[in-house]
Amino acid sequence: MHFFERRFSLALLSLLACAAGIRAGVAPVFTLLAEAQVATESIYLSDLLPAPTPADIREAAAKISLGSAPPPGGTITLSAAKVASYIPLGAREEVAIPPQIVIHRAARMLTRGEVVAAVNRALQSNRIPGFPSVEEGDIHFSAPVHVSAPDARLEVRRLDIDPALKQARFLLAVVDHRSLPFLVTADLRSAPSEAQNSDATQSGAADLLAALRAAPLTSSSGHATTPDITLVDPRRHANLHVTSDNMQMVLAVVPLEKGAFGQTVRVRVLASGRVLRGRVTGEGRLEARF
């Protein structure tokens, strides 16, 4: 037990002893609640004290942790033995502990507005071509999400975009480490100033598979690619596979110059007109990492 924990334990023992003296030896002084609700990530002895408990005893008990709380909306049961093991030995006789104590974690439903704000921050920070955004009506939850904190402080851990469907899938996490990450799907809205192209990336799903990038590359004729064969040409559209630490997408592009395997060339994104640079990986295929 650390120094500060010992100090608070002694304080609690002293306060309980005083209370016991006032009651002329009648024990126990307090009976812990058989059921309680908590709002934080940890359970404290003060969470189990009845309402009329004196403030000084409650303050001392608030320094004694009984372990981690369940996830938001969850429930766990603590045994009397487990709770007793956290209470200073000299104070145990002054506290009556129910055989089992049920702990509920307070929760609220995560709002669409919170998710939209986190998603739009991720889209802006990754500088997605076309500057897409989402609104509350564009969000689709894979399952209801519960949180405890008034401010969930969401962060996007991963972003996958399908330009052909104009959709994106986001893996989000709540700042509460006891909450599991969750998925949402969003319909993307391009900025009004950006031109839309209905032919953008009708194919290219195979480019998203990491296994293909590791396999030997072949041209449409079935021959292995070599550095002197032109694989991308300004006369033909190509697919640019863009990746970052938390995002991947395939963009329909027009090469601005010819390129052979392994060369880096400039391309223009059909949907936005933005010019990027990509490395040629196969016939009509390039990749770029940001």
C-alpha positions in Angstrom: 0.0 0.0 0.0 1.4 3.4 -1.0 2.0 6.2 1.5 -1.0 8.2 0.6 -3.3 5.1 0.6 -2.0 4.3 4.1 -2.7 7.9 5.2 -6.3 7.8 3.9 -6.8 4.4 5.4 -5.7 5.6 8.8 -7.9 8.7 8.5 -10.9 6.5 7.7 -10.1 4.2 10.6 -9.9 7.2 12.9 -13.2 8.6 11.8 -15.0 5.3 12.1 -13.5 4.8 15.5 -14.9 8.2 16.6 -18.3 7.3 15.2 -18.2 4.0 17.0 -17.3 5.7 20.3 -20.3 8.0 20.0 -22.6 5.0 19.5 -21.1 3.5 22.8 -19.8 0.4 21.2 -22.8 -0.5 19.1 -21.6 -2.2 15.9 -21.6 -1.8 13.0 -21.5 1.9 12.5 -22.4 1.8 8.8 -24.0 -0.8 6.4 -22.8 -0.6 2.9 -25.3 -0.4 0.1 -26.2 -3.7 -1.6 -26.7 -1.9 -4.9 -25.0 1.2 -6.2 -24.4 3.2 -9.4 -21.2 4.8 -10.4 -20.3 7.2 -13.2 -16.5 7.0 -13.4 -14.0 4.3 -14.5 -13.3 3.2 -10.9 -15.4 2.1 -7.9 -14.6 3.8 -4.6 -15.7 2.8 -1.1 -17.6 6.1 -0.9 -19.9 4.9 -3.7 -21.2 2.2 -1.3 -21.9 4.4 1.7 -25.5 5.3 2.6 -26.8 8.8 2.0 -26.6 10.1 5.6 -22.8 9.3 6.0 -20.9 12.2 7.4 -18.9 14.2 4.9 -15.5 13.6 6.5 -16.0 9.8 6.4 -17.2 10.0 2.8 -14.2 12.1 1.8 -11.8 9.6 3.4 -13.7 6.6 1.8 -13.4 8.3 -1.6 -9.7 7.7 -1.6 -10.1 3.9 -1.3 -10.5 2.2 -4.7 -12.3 -1.1 -5.0 -11.3 -1.7 -8.6 -12.4 -0.9 -12.1 -16.0 -0.1 -12.9 -17.9 -2.0 -15.6 -18.2 -0.5 -19.1 -20.9 2.1 -19.5 -24.3 0.5 -19.1 -22.7 -2.6 -17.7 -23.1 -4.3 -14.3 -20.7 -6.3 -12.1 -21.1 -8.0 -8.7 -18.6 -7.6 -5.9 -18.4 -10.2 -3.1 -18.2 -9.2 0.5 -14.7 -10.7 0.8 -13.4 -8.6 -2.1 -14.8 -5.4 -0.6 -13.6 -6.3 2.9 -10.0 -6.8 1.5 -9.8 -3.1 0.6 -11.1 -1.8 4.0 -8.5 -1.2 6.7 -8.4 -4.1 9.1 -9.3 -2.0 12.2 -12.3 -0.4 10.5 -13.9 -3.6 9.2 -15.8 -4.3 12.4 -17.5 -0.9 12.1 -18.8 -1.7 8.6 -21.5 -4.2 7.7 -20.9 -5.6 4.2 -23.8 -7.3 2.3 -22.9 -10.8 0.9 -22.9 -9.4 -2.6 -22.9 -5.8 -3.9 -24.2 -5.0 -7.4 -22.5 -2.1 -9.2 -24.2 -0.4 -12.2 -22.3 1.9 -14.5 -24.3 5.0 -15.5 -24.6 5.5 -19.2 -26.2 7.6 -21.9 -26.6 7.1 -25.6 -23.9 8.6 -27.8 -25.5 11.3 -30.0 -25.2 11.6 -33.8 -23.9 15.1 -33.3 -20.9 13.8 -31.4 -20.1 11.2 -34.0 -20.5 13.7 -36.9 -18.1 16.2 -35.2 -15.4 13.5 -34.8 -15.9 12.1 -38.3 -15.7 15.6 -39.9 -12.5 16.3 -37.9 -10.9 13.1 -39.3 -12.0 13.9 -42.9 -10.5 17.4 -42.6 -7.3 16.4 -41.0 -6.6 13.7 -43.6 -7.3 16.2 -46.5 -9.5 13.8 -48.4 -9.7 14.8 -52.1 -13.1 16.4 -52.8 -13.3 17.7 -49.2 -16.2 15.4 -48.3 -18.2 15.9 -45.1 -21.1 14.2 -43.3 -24.3 15.4 -41.6 -26.3 13.7 -38.9 -28.6 12.0 -41.3 -25.7 10.4 -43.1 -24.5 8.4 -40.1 -25.4 4.7 -39.7 -24.5 3.0 -36.4 -23.6 -0.7 -36.4 -25.1 -0.9 -32.9 -26.2 1.5 -30.1 -23.2 3.0 -28.2 -23.3 4.0 -24.5 -20.9 6.3 -22.8 -20.7 7.8 -19.3 -18.8 11.0 -19.6 -20.7 14.2 -20.6 -18.0 14.8 -23.2 -17.1 11.5 -24.8 -14.1 13.0 -26.6 -14.3 10.6 -29.6 -11.4 9.9 -31.8 -11.3 8.1 -35.2 -8.9 5.2 -35.1 -9.3 4.1 -38.7 -11.0 5.4 -41.9 -11.8 3.4 -45.0 -13.4 5.2 -48.0 -15.2 3.6 -51.0 -15.4 6.4 -53.6 -17.6 4.3 -55.9 -20.3 4.0 -53.3 -19.6 7.5 -51.8 -19.4 5.9 -48.4 -16.9 5.7 -45.6 -16.5 3.4 -42.6 -15.0 4.8 -39.4 -13.6 3.0 -36.4 -14.2 5.3 -33.4 -13.1 5.0 -29.8 -14.2 6.8 -26.7 -11.7 8.3 -24.3 -12.9 5.9 -21.6 -10.5 3.0 -22.0 -13.2 0.6 -20.7 -15.4 1.3 -23.7 -14.8 -0.8 -26.8 -14.2 0.8 -30.2 -17.2 0.8 -32.5 -18.0 1.2 -36.2 -20.1 3.7 -38.1 -20.8 4.0 -41.8 -21.4 7.4 -43.4 -22.7 8.6 -46.7 -20.2 11.2 -48.0 -21.2 14.7 -49.2 -18.7 16.4 -51.5 -18.2 20.1 -51.3 -20.6 22.0 -53.7 -17.6 23.5 -55.5 -16.2 20.2 -56.5 -17.2 18.5 -59.8 -18.7 15.1 -59.5 -17.8 12.3 -61.9 -20.2 9.3 -62.1 -17.5 7.1 -63.6 -15.1 7.5 -60.7 -13.6 4.2 -59.6 -16.1 1.6 -60.8 -13.5 -1.0 -60.0 -10.2 -1.3 -58.1 -11.5 -3.2 -55.0 -8.7 -5.7 -55.6 -6.2 -2.9 -55.1 -7.3 -2.6 -51.5 -6.0 -6.1 -50.8 -2.6 -6.1 -49.3 -1.9 -9.6 -50.7 -2.1 -8.4 -54.2 0.6 -5.8 -53.5 2.9 -8.6 -52.3 2.2 -10.8 -55.3 4.2 -10.6 -58.6 2.7 -8.0 -60.8 1.6 -9.0 -64.3 0.2 -7.0 -67.2 -3.1 -7.7 -68.9 -1.3 -10.0 -71.4 -0.1 -12.2 -68.6 3.6 -11.2 -68.9 5.6 -10.1 -65.9 6.0 -6.3 -65.7 9.4 -4.8 -66.4 10.8 -1.3 -65.8 10.7 -0.5 -69.5 7.0 -1.2 -70.1 4.7 1.8 -70.0 2.0 0.9 -67.5 0.2 4.2 -67.0 -0.5 6.7 -69.9 -2.3 10.0 -70.1 -4.6 8.5 -72.6 -6.0 6.0 -70.1 -7.6 6.5 -66.7 -5.9 4.7 -63.8 -6.6 3.9 -60.1 -4.5 5.5 -57.3 -4.4 3.6 -54.0 -4.0 6.1 -51.2 -3.0 5.0 -47.7 -2.1 6.6 -44.4 -1.8 5.4 -40.9 -5.6 5.4 -40.4 -7.1 5.7 -43.9 -7.1 4.0 -47.2 -9.0 4.8 -50.4 -8.9 4.2 -54.2 -9.2 7.3 -56.5 -9.9 7.4 -60.2 -7.1 9.5 -61.8 -5.7 10.7 -65.1 -1.9 10.3 -65.4 -0.2 13.5 -66.5 2.8 11.6 -67.9 3.7 8.1 -68.9 5.2 5.8 -66.3 6.8 2.4 -66.0 6.9 0.0 -63.0 8.3 1.7 -59.9 8.4 5.2 -61.4 6.7 8.1 -59.7 4.4 10.2 -61.8 1.9 13.1 -61.4 -1.8 12.3 -61.7 -5.0 14.4 -61.6 -7.9 13.2 -59.4 -11.0 13.0 -61.6 -13.4 14.0 -58.8 -11.6 17.1 -57.6 -8.9 18.1 -60.1 -6.2 17.9 -57.4 -2.8 16.9 -58.6 -1.0 14.2 -56.7 2.1 12.0 -57.1 1.9 8.2 -57.2 4.3 5.3 -57.7 3.4 2.9 -60.5 2.6 -0.6 -59.2 1.0 -2.2 -62.2 -1.0 -1.6 -65.4 -3.3 1.3 -64.7 -2.4 1.2 -61.0 -0.5 3.5 -58.7 0.0 4.0 -55.0 0.7 6.9 -52.7 1.1 7.2 -48.9 0.6 10.3 -46.8 
